[in-house]
């Protein structure tokens, strides 16, 4: 080996930055993993509402049930959005794989 050759030292650290698509896919995955915890927190929120024997003190049961089913429907819609976004990212990754062949 000649001293003129350019090479990285064996202790070089890899790059700290990720590709844009990989970064977005990881953040989407992280958000999807937090979705059940958000849903549990939203569904547990009626437990903190004031409850009383009188109807003036507490929240009516019909409002609480409406809130729970609205949260349930919103969680379904949010999971559908995450699923569609994940499919689109996978489709983009498959189409970009052909362009990577030319760079090698």
FIZADREN-393183 format. One record per residue: residue in three letters; chain; y, x, z of N, C-alpha, C, CB in turn. Coordinates in Angstrom, 3 decimals, padded with zeros to 6 digits. Glycine has a CB too. Layout:
NODE;ALA;A;Y;X;Z;Y;X;Z;Y;X;Z;Y;X;Z
...
// end
This chain:
NODE;UNK;A;-001.170;000.839;000.000;000.000;000.000;000.000;001.234;000.884;000.000;-000.002;-000.955;001.207
NODE;UNK;A;002.139;000.530;-000.815;003.388;001.283;-000.868;004.426;000.620;000.033;003.912;001.382;-002.324
NODE;UNK;A;005.360;001.376;000.573;006.372;000.780;001.449;007.368;-000.092;000.697;007.114;001.865;002.186
NODE;UNK;A;007.359;-000.061;-000.664;008.298;-000.853;-001.448;007.881;-002.312;-001.595;008.459;-000.243;-002.805
NODE;UNK;A;006.624;-002.616;-001.312;006.141;-003.987;-001.482;006.761;-004.899;-000.425;004.595;-004.036;-001.398
NODE;UNK;A;007.173;-006.096;-000.876;007.733;-007.081;000.056;006.603;-007.953;000.590;008.829;-007.958;-000.636
NODE;UNK;A;006.463;-007.960;001.874;005.496;-008.851;002.507;006.015;-009.224;003.878;004.092;-008.191;002.605
NODE;UNK;A;005.543;-010.388;004.344;005.987;-010.859;005.641;005.164;-010.179;006.727;005.872;-012.397;005.741
NODE;UNK;A;005.769;-009.894;007.840;004.986;-009.327;008.942;003.970;-010.350;009.445;005.914;-008.874;010.099
NODE;UNK;A;002.905;-009.876;010.034;001.825;-010.772;010.460;002.269;-011.700;011.585;000.615;-009.960;010.911
NODE;UNK;A;003.314;-011.352;012.320;003.779;-012.188;013.417;004.878;-013.156;013.026;004.259;-011.332;014.525
NODE;UNK;A;005.090;-013.384;011.718;006.167;-014.274;011.279;005.825;-015.719;011.628;006.414;-014.130;009.758
NODE;UNK;A;006.835;-016.439;012.096;006.641;-017.847;012.445;006.753;-018.713;011.194;007.673;-018.296;013.509
NODE;UNK;A;005.987;-019.801;011.138;006.129;-020.717;010.001;007.459;-021.457;010.091;004.953;-021.727;009.956
NODE;UNK;A;007.841;-022.067;009.013;009.097;-022.809;008.952;009.086;-023.959;009.948;009.344;-023.339;007.532
NODE;UNK;A;010.217;-024.208;010.574;010.330;-025.292;011.546;010.606;-026.632;010.893;011.417;-024.983;012.537
NODE;UNK;A;011.005;-026.629;009.647;011.375;-027.858;008.970;010.213;-028.379;008.144;012.601;-027.638;008.087
NODE;UNK;A;010.093;-029.701;008.121;009.042;-030.356;007.353;009.621;-030.903;006.065;008.379;-031.480;008.168
NODE;UNK;A;008.738;-031.182;005.116;009.185;-031.841;003.896;009.714;-033.222;004.250;008.035;-031.936;002.856
NODE;UNK;A;010.613;-033.708;003.438;011.268;-034.984;003.726;010.262;-036.132;003.810;012.314;-035.290;002.658
NODE;UNK;A;009.333;-036.229;002.864;008.368;-037.334;002.865;007.427;-037.234;004.065;007.556;-037.341;001.555
NODE;UNK;A;007.005;-036.023;004.380;006.123;-035.838;005.528;006.828;-036.225;006.819;005.639;-034.389;005.605
NODE;UNK;A;008.091;-035.860;006.932;008.879;-036.198;008.114;009.022;-037.716;008.246;010.268;-035.530;008.045
NODE;UNK;A;009.352;-038.369;007.151;009.511;-039.832;007.190;008.207;-040.530;007.521;010.040;-040.346;005.857
NODE;UNK;A;007.102;-040.025;006.977;005.802;-040.630;007.258;005.456;-040.483;008.743;004.703;-039.984;006.381
NODE;UNK;A;005.748;-039.343;009.320;005.470;-039.146;010.742;006.344;-040.038;011.615;005.678;-037.685;011.122
NODE;UNK;A;007.603;-040.187;011.257;008.482;-041.056;012.046;008.046;-042.509;011.924;009.947;-040.902;011.595
NODE;UNK;A;007.590;-042.923;010.752;007.087;-044.284;010.568;005.840;-044.498;011.421;006.776;-044.558;009.075
NODE;UNK;A;004.971;-043.511;011.455;003.768;-043.598;012.272;004.130;-043.676;013.749;002.851;-042.397;012.011
NODE;UNK;A;005.107;-042.880;014.167;005.544;-042.924;015.564;006.111;-044.290;015.926;006.588;-041.840;015.828
NODE;UNK;A;006.911;-044.852;015.036;007.486;-046.170;015.296;006.395;-047.239;015.349;008.524;-046.524;014.219
NODE;UNK;A;005.399;-047.131;014.483;004.310;-048.102;014.486;003.483;-047.995;015.763;003.415;-047.903;013.261
NODE;UNK;A;003.354;-046.795;016.301;002.607;-046.625;017.551;003.361;-047.191;018.750;002.307;-045.152;017.785
NODE;UNK;A;004.679;-047.227;018.677;005.473;-047.770;019.776;005.605;-049.291;019.712;006.848;-047.143;019.774
NODE;UNK;A;005.242;-049.875;018.595;005.388;-051.318;018.408;004.621;-052.148;019.446;004.923;-051.693;017.024
NODE;UNK;A;003.383;-051.818;019.808;002.706;-052.622;020.842;003.408;-052.574;022.206;001.275;-052.144;021.001
NODE;UNK;A;003.993;-051.425;022.541;004.704;-051.326;023.813;005.977;-052.171;023.799;005.044;-049.863;024.119
NODE;UNK;A;006.649;-052.177;022.656;007.828;-053.030;022.516;007.435;-054.496;022.637;008.529;-052.773;021.169
NODE;UNK;A;006.341;-054.866;022.006;005.861;-056.250;022.085;005.483;-056.638;023.504;004.664;-056.446;021.166
NODE;UNK;A;004.824;-055.734;024.215;004.455;-056.036;025.607;005.697;-056.210;026.475;003.561;-054.918;026.185
NODE;UNK;A;006.697;-055.373;026.241;007.937;-055.488;027.017;008.648;-056.803;026.704;008.872;-054.295;026.725
NODE;UNK;A;008.692;-057.170;025.435;009.355;-058.428;025.064;008.613;-059.642;025.602;009.476;-058.534;023.550
NODE;UNK;A;007.284;-059.588;025.603;006.505;-060.716;026.106;006.535;-060.792;027.631;005.067;-060.615;025.621
NODE;UNK;A;006.778;-059.679;028.296;006.861;-059.683;029.756;008.249;-060.051;030.262;006.469;-058.330;030.297
NODE;UNK;A;009.212;-060.074;029.383;010.590;-060.374;029.781;010.752;-061.744;030.451;011.484;-060.304;028.574
NODE;UNK;A;010.036;-062.791;030.036;010.194;-064.083;030.744;009.782;-064.031;032.219;009.374;-065.151;030.042
NODE;UNK;A;009.009;-063.030;032.601;008.645;-062.910;034.013;009.856;-062.566;034.874;007.561;-061.851;034.192
NODE;UNK;A;010.876;-061.988;034.264;012.086;-061.610;034.994;013.123;-062.734;035.035;012.700;-060.376;034.365
NODE;UNK;A;012.897;-063.779;034.267;013.841;-064.889;034.254;013.805;-065.587;035.608;013.514;-065.887;033.107
NODE;UNK;A;014.945;-066.128;036.009;014.955;-066.803;037.319;014.093;-068.062;037.275;016.405;-067.163;037.741
NODE;UNK;A;013.320;-068.207;038.276;012.468;-069.391;038.358;012.764;-070.141;039.642;010.974;-069.007;038.287
NODE;UNK;A;012.906;-071.387;039.522;013.205;-072.193;040.708;012.483;-073.515;040.623;014.718;-072.421;040.858
NODE;UNK;A;012.491;-074.216;041.733;011.856;-075.524;041.770;012.698;-076.554;041.035;011.622;-075.964;043.213
NODE;UNK;A;013.984;-076.311;040.994;014.900;-077.236;040.334;015.073;-076.832;038.870;016.271;-077.264;041.059
NODE;UNK;A;015.309;-077.769;037.987;015.494;-077.449;036.576;016.830;-076.770;036.320;015.388;-078.707;035.738
NODE;UNK;A;017.804;-076.942;037.230;019.085;-076.273;037.029;018.995;-074.782;037.342;020.157;-076.923;037.894
NODE;UNK;A;018.083;-074.373;038.199;017.971;-072.971;038.600;017.167;-072.130;037.616;017.342;-072.881;039.961
NODE;UNK;A;016.156;-072.689;037.033;015.259;-071.908;036.182;015.432;-072.213;034.706;013.833;-072.157;036.578
NODE;UNK;A;014.663;-071.490;033.918;014.663;-071.676;032.466;013.604;-072.730;032.140;014.380;-070.317;031.703
NODE;UNK;A;013.925;-073.685;031.291;012.923;-074.700;030.933;011.700;-074.067;030.262;013.543;-075.756;029.999
NODE;UNK;A;010.559;-074.650;030.523;009.314;-074.131;029.971;009.322;-074.146;028.451;008.139;-074.934;030.488
NODE;UNK;A;009.950;-075.147;027.862;009.991;-075.220;026.397;010.760;-074.038;025.810;010.633;-076.544;025.943
NODE;UNK;A;011.814;-073.597;026.474;012.567;-072.427;025.999;011.736;-071.152;026.138;013.891;-072.282;026.780
NODE;UNK;A;011.008;-071.034;027.223;010.176;-069.846;027.427;009.061;-069.775;026.389;009.579;-069.846;028.842
NODE;UNK;A;008.419;-070.891;026.120;007.353;-070.920;025.114;007.918;-070.605;023.736;006.650;-072.295;025.102
NODE;UNK;A;009.075;-071.161;023.426;009.717;-070.864;022.141;010.032;-069.375;022.025;011.006;-071.693;021.975
NODE;UNK;A;010.512;-068.767;023.103;010.812;-067.334;023.109;009.543;-066.512;022.872;011.467;-066.927;024.445
NODE;UNK;A;008.464;-066.852;023.545;007.209;-066.097;023.407;006.683;-066.179;021.979;006.146;-066.626;024.394
NODE;UNK;A;006.678;-067.357;021.383;006.172;-067.487;020.020;007.110;-066.836;018.998;005.972;-068.959;019.676
NODE;UNK;A;008.405;-066.826;019.277;009.344;-066.121;018.399;009.092;-064.615;018.444;010.801;-066.431;018.803
NODE;UNK;A;008.871;-064.075;019.644;008.541;-062.644;019.771;007.232;-062.324;019.069;008.452;-062.235;021.252
NODE;UNK;A;006.263;-063.193;019.218;004.957;-063.004;018.587;005.107;-062.969;017.064;003.978;-064.131;019.009
NODE;UNK;A;005.862;-063.908;016.515;006.083;-063.942;015.064;006.878;-062.709;014.598;006.831;-065.240;014.667
NODE;UNK;A;007.855;-062.283;015.380;008.637;-061.099;015.017;007.766;-059.842;015.017;009.818;-060.922;015.985
NODE;UNK;A;006.832;-059.759;015.940;005.924;-058.602;015.970;005.002;-058.607;014.745;005.080;-058.605;017.274
NODE;UNK;A;004.567;-059.770;014.313;003.740;-059.868;013.111;004.529;-059.408;011.895;003.235;-061.310;012.909
NODE;UNK;A;005.765;-059.869;011.780;006.616;-059.476;010.645;006.888;-057.978;010.683;007.953;-060.262;010.660
NODE;UNK;A;007.162;-057.439;011.856;007.428;-055.996;011.975;006.198;-055.179;011.583;007.858;-055.643;013.415
NODE;UNK;A;005.016;-055.606;011.980;003.812;-054.865;011.605;003.543;-054.967;010.100;002.600;-055.386;012.394
NODE;UNK;A;003.870;-056.107;009.494;003.744;-056.221;008.039;004.706;-055.265;007.325;004.009;-057.670;007.593
NODE;UNK;A;005.921;-055.163;007.832;006.896;-054.254;007.228;006.422;-052.809;007.340;008.275;-054.417;007.897
NODE;UNK;A;005.895;-052.431;008.514;005.371;-051.072;008.670;004.194;-050.821;007.736;004.947;-050.828;010.120
NODE;UNK;A;003.329;-051.812;007.552;002.190;-051.653;006.650;002.620;-051.479;005.207;001.268;-052.841;006.764
NODE;UNK;A;003.583;-052.267;004.766;004.077;-052.153;003.390;004.749;-050.801;003.182;005.063;-053.298;003.065
NODE;UNK;A;005.539;-050.360;004.158;006.209;-049.067;004.041;005.191;-047.929;004.002;007.188;-048.864;005.207
NODE;UNK;A;004.134;-048.029;004.782;003.099;-046.985;004.782;002.378;-046.941;003.433;002.080;-047.230;005.924
NODE;UNK;A;002.109;-048.100;002.838;001.466;-048.119;001.517;002.355;-047.490;000.457;001.117;-049.552;001.113
NODE;UNK;A;003.645;-047.759;000.527;004.563;-047.170;-000.450;004.626;-045.655;-000.308;005.962;-047.765;-000.292
NODE;UNK;A;004.599;-045.163;000.917;004.633;-043.717;001.121;003.364;-043.052;000.619;004.837;-043.395;002.591
NODE;UNK;A;002.231;-043.706;000.804;000.980;-043.148;000.300;000.999;-043.127;-001.225;-000.231;-043.961;000.816
NODE;UNK;A;001.547;-044.177;-001.831;001.631;-044.224;-003.289;002.555;-043.121;-003.808;002.129;-045.606;-003.758
NODE;UNK;A;003.646;-042.850;-003.114;004.550;-041.767;-003.521;003.876;-040.419;-003.386;005.834;-041.791;-002.688
NODE;UNK;A;003.107;-040.237;-002.316;002.417;-038.963;-002.119;001.386;-038.719;-003.208;001.746;-038.927;-000.752
NODE;UNK;A;000.694;-039.773;-003.648;-000.289;-039.625;-004.717;000.376;-039.257;-006.035;-001.093;-040.909;-004.880
NODE;UNK;A;001.542;-039.825;-006.311;002.219;-039.522;-007.568;002.840;-038.131;-007.549;003.291;-040.564;-007.853
NODE;UNK;A;003.229;-037.628;-006.379;003.817;-036.297;-006.284;002.763;-035.197;-006.335;004.620;-036.177;-005.008
NODE;UNK;A;001.516;-035.541;-006.131;000.468;-034.526;-006.139;000.334;-033.876;-007.511;-000.864;-035.140;-005.719
NODE;UNK;A;000.578;-034.623;-008.582;000.492;-034.056;-009.918;001.587;-033.030;-010.155;000.571;-035.154;-010.963
NODE;UNK;A;002.764;-033.246;-009.637;003.851;-032.288;-009.827;003.606;-031.002;-009.044;005.180;-032.908;-009.406
NODE;UNK;A;002.827;-031.099;-007.950;002.529;-029.906;-007.178;001.609;-028.953;-007.942;001.898;-030.291;-005.851
NODE;UNK;A;000.814;-029.465;-008.843;-000.092;-028.611;-009.607;000.660;-027.597;-010.457;-000.984;-029.458;-010.489
NODE;UNK;A;001.813;-027.976;-010.947;002.560;-027.078;-011.815;003.213;-025.935;-011.045;003.613;-027.852;-012.568
NODE;UNK;A;003.445;-026.117;-009.792;004.100;-025.099;-009.008;003.170;-023.986;-008.583;004.717;-025.710;-007.815
NODE;UNK;A;001.896;-024.186;-008.636;000.940;-023.156;-008.196;000.756;-022.076;-009.185;-000.374;-023.754;-007.903
// end
